[in-house]
Amino acid sequence: MKFAASPRSSLGVEWELAVVDPATGQIVPRAKELLAEVDDPRFDKEFLTGMIELITGVHTTTDEAVDELRRMRDKACAVADRQGVALVGTGTHPTSRWREQSQGDDPRYARVIEKAGDWGRRLIIFGVHNHVGIEDRDKVVPLMRTMLDRLPLILALSASSPYWQGIDTGFASHRTMLFQQLPTGGLPPMLVDWGEYERTLGDMLTAGVIEDVGELRWDVRPSPAIGTVEVRVADGAPSVDDLAGVTALVHCLIEEASRALDEGEPQRHLPSWLVRENKWRAARDGLDATAIVDEQGTLQPVRAAIAEAIERLAPVAGDLGATRSLAAAARVLERGGSAAQQRAAYARGGHDAVLAEVLEAMRA
């Protein structure tokens, strides 16, 4: 399979947002009208008729990508204001009912419902997807494995979906638990190299598991057509600051791992059971999670692991133009993640306060 040429550590970001009624905070099927007025190819439809996606161009620095998304956010919010709607970026909508939503008319979405039934219809979920350019396809699978080891850092930092249909789920990222119900969602197989990826993909196509590579909705996956590794595990970003922090972390971690490959450093990865356990812990507890860091059962608070990563990655961030954005990750650690902020808002004033919190965050 061809893996497209892509400049090393180039970056593109996709940010999924809900379209809501600003008075009630509930999702409304107004994406089509909003996109028509925006009239910009960087803004696209998504799975729900009350959902849009903001897609950057290709950037050489993190900060440039974040700046573009900030301008796109401003443009979308201005159009939303004129149309009497608003935007929300959390990983799940806190209160909207899945049975009241409608899916877009793309055949891909129809296949999701055909295969997954009500599990597909329940996907009132929103994420941030980061594409990082890889210059050599032989690096792709090793980099995927490294990012799976680092997955709890990304998921915990981004966790923004504690509420589901008005209920506190007990998870910081309920989006994670919903999305992995899809037959090709969640963790990928623990591949060894590009050849095994090609064989796995071929077998899945032959068996009818998928119709094209885009239906592999793994937490971390190759995007051969554009020459990237795509990290999809992050919850939706309630604000540009949240988005900046997680994007910088992903960008810097991949470049750090790529340099380690260049230098011939030994590659030791966590076993699949441990990757799965750490993902579950991060989804449940967010920044309060404790991760298992080796097969001997050594534990480390995820908050401390993120703080260490931010400090360690500072030189890489300087090279990638990510210093300003990586500082946003440190701010999230200081103030607490979105899941904790939403729960604090609920304690103050119930779901009305939660909805007010996330509506305000989008414009911060």
N, C-alpha and C positions, 0 to 999 in steps of 0.2 A: 504494500500500500504506500502511495506517495504521501510524504509529510512535507507540507509546503514550506518554502524558505521563509524564515521570519527573523528579524533582527533580535539578537539576544537581549532578553529582559525588557523588550518592548512591552507595553501595557495597554490593555483595553478593559473597560469596566461596564457591566450591565447592572442597572438598579431598578428593581421592580417596585411599583407603588400602587396602592389602592386609591380609587376615585370614590370620594365619600360626600355625603350631604353634610355641610358644615354645621347645620343646626342639630342634627341627631348623631352625627358621626358614623352613620351606617353606610355601607357600600352601596353605590348606585350604578346602574348600567349605562354610564355616560362616557366611556372611554372613546367610542367612535366619534362623538361630537367634539370632544376635547382634541383628539388627534387631528381632526379635519381643520380646526382653526390653527393649531400649532403649525401644521404643514411643514414638517421638518423630518427628513428620513432618519434622523438620530432618535426619534421618538416612535415607538412601535406598539402595536396591539399585543396582548398576551392571553393567557389561558382563560381568564374571566372577562366578561363584558364590562366589568367595573375595575379594570386593571390596565396599567400601561407599563412600558419599560423604557428607560433612558439608556442609550448606548453611546459610549464615547467613540471617538476616532482612536487611532493608534498613537500612543505617546511614548516618549523616551524617558520621562520622569513621572514619578507618582504625583508630585504636586501639580503638574500640568493637567493630569487626568482629573484630579479632584477639582481643580479650578474650572475645568470644562463642565463637570457635573454640577457645580454650584451655579454656573450661568444657566445651564439647562433647567435646573430646579427653579430658578427665578422665572424663567420663561414659562414653564409649565404652571407655576403658581399664579402668574399674572393672567394667563388664559383661564385657569380654573376660576379665579375671582370673577372674571367677566361672565362666566357661564353659571355662576352660583354653586360651584362645587369646590372641593378641597382635596388635598392629597395626604396620605398617611403611609409611612414606610416600615412599620413593624413586621416581624416575621409571620405573625398571624394577625387577623383583625380581632380585637379583644371581644367583640360582642356580636358581630354579624352572624347570621344563621346560614349554614352551607346549603340547606334545602331551598333557600330563597335566591340563590345565585344562578346565573346562566353562563354557559361557556361560549367562547368565541367560535366562529364558523370555520376555522382552519381544520383540515382533515386530521392533522396531528392530534388535536385536542379530542376529536371524536374517537380516535384509536385509544387514547388514554381511558376514556369512559367505557369503551367496548371491552377493554382488557381488565380494567380495575374496578368497574362498577361504582358502587357508592364510595369506595376508597378514593377513586378519582374525583368524584363530585365533592368530597370533603376538602379538597385542596384549596382552601382559601388561605394560601400561603404566599409569602413574598421573600425574595432573597437578594443577595448581592453576589454576582459572579465575576471573578477576576481572571482574565486571560493574560498569561505571561509568555512572551515569545521564547522559543527554544531553538537554538541554531543547529542542533544535531539530534536527529530522531533517536539515536542510541541513548541519549540522556533522558528521554521522556519517561520511561518506566522507572528508572532509579529515582528521578525527581518526584514522581507520583508517590513512590513508597516513602520517601522522606516526608512529604507533606502529610501522608496518613499518620506518621509518627507525631507530627506537630498539630494534628487536627484539633485536639482539645483546646489548644491555645486560641485558634481561630474561632471555633464554635463558642467557647466561653466568652471571649471578648465581644462577640456579636449578638449573643443571646438576647432576643427581644420579643419572645412569644410565650409568656407565662399564661395568658388567658385564651380561652377557646369557647366561643358561644356563651360568654358571660361567666365562665367557671375558671377558677384558678386550678390549673392542671397538676400543680406540684412540680412542674418542669420549668426551667428557665427558657428552654427552647422546645416548645411543643411542636413547632414546625418540623423539627428533626424527626420526631416520632411519627408524624403523619406522612412525611415524604418517603420514608423508607418502606412504607407499605406497598409502593409501586413495585412491580416485578423486576424492574431494572433500576430502581432508586437505591440510594444509600451507598454503602461501602462497595468498592470494586473488588474483584478477586485479587489476591496478592500475587501479581504477575512478576515474572523473573526478568523478562526482556521484551524488546519490541516484537520479536518473532512470536512469542507466546501471546502477545496482544493480538497480532494478526490472526493467529490460529483461533483464538477465542472468539474474535469478532466474526470470522468466517463460519465457525460452527453455529453461532447464534443466528446469523443470517440464514444459513441452510435450514436450521430447525424452526425458523419462523418466530423466534423469540423477539426479534426486532426486524423492522423493515429497512432501517438505515442507521448509520452510526449516531445520528442525533438522538435516537431513542435510548441510548445508553446514558441514563440520567444519574451517573455516579457522582459521589461527593467530590472526587478528583478524577478528571478524565482527560485524555488527549483530544484536541480538536485538530485533526490532520489537515483539514481544508485551509486553515489559517496558520498552522504551525505553532500552536500554543499548548501549554498545559492550562486547563481551566479548573479553578478551585471554586466549587459550588456550595460548599457546606455552610457558608455564613448565612445567618438570619438576615432578614431585611434590616436596612439602616434607617432608624427614625430621623436622623439628622445628617447633614453633610459632615459634621465632626465625627460621628460614629462611623460613617462610611470611610472617611479619610484614615482613621486608625486601623481598621481591619484591612483596607487595601494596602496600606504601607507595610503592615505586618506580613501579608501574603507575598507581596513583591520582594521584600528584603529576604524572607526565608528561602524563596526559590533561588534567588541570586546567590545567597550564601551556600546553598546546597550545590549549585552548579559549580561554584569555585572549588568546593571540596572534591567534586568529581575531576575537575581539571588537574588538581594537585595529587590525584591518586590516593586520596585518603581511604582507608578501609570502610566499606559500607556495611554497617550492622543495623538491622531493622527490627522493630518489635514484632512478635508473632501476631497472627490474625486475631487470636482471642483477646489479646491485650489491647490492640487497636480498637476492637469492638467495645471492650469494657470502658476504655477511656472516653470514647465517643459518648457512650451512655451516661457516664458520670458528668461530662461537660454539659450534655443536654439537660440533665436533671438539675444540676446545682450551679451552672453558669460559673461566674468568677469565684464562687465559694467551693468549687469542686476540688478534689484531691486526685491527682493523676498517678498512675503506676508508671515508673520511668524505666524499669528493667524487669527481667524475668525472675529476679530475686525478690520482687515485691516491694522494692524501695518506693516510698511515696513522696510526692512533692505537691504542695498547694499550687493550683493552676495560676492563681494570682502572682505568686512568687516566680513561677516559670515564665510568665509573660513579662514581668519586670526585668528578669535576667535577660530575656531575649531582646527587649528594647535597648538595654544597655549594650549588649554584645553586638547588636546590629547597627549601632550608630555609624561606624565607618562605611558599611554597605549603604546605609541610607544616604550618606553624603554623596556617594558615587551615583546613586540612582535618583538624586533630586527628591528624596523622600523625607528629609529631616523634619520639615514642618508637619507633614502628615503623620509621621511616626510619633511626634509629640502629642497628637490627638489620642493615640492609643494610651499614652501615659495619663492623659486627662480622664479617660474612661475608667482606668484603674482607680484614680483618686476619688471620683465622684460616685462610682458604682455604675454597673451596666444598666441597660434599658429595662431588663426584667425587674431588677430591684427598684428602679425609679417608678415603674408602673405599679408595683405592689405598694410602694409608699404613697403614691397618689390615691390608690384605692382605699388605703387606711384613712386618708384625710377626707375623702368625699365620694367613695364608691365608683361605679363605672363612669359616671359623668366626669369625674376628676381624671380618670385614666384617659378618656377620649380627649379631654382638653389638653392633657399632657402631651399626647402624641401629635395632636394637631399643631400645637405650639412648636414642638421639636422640629417639625418639617421646615419651619420658617426661620429657625435659629441660624 
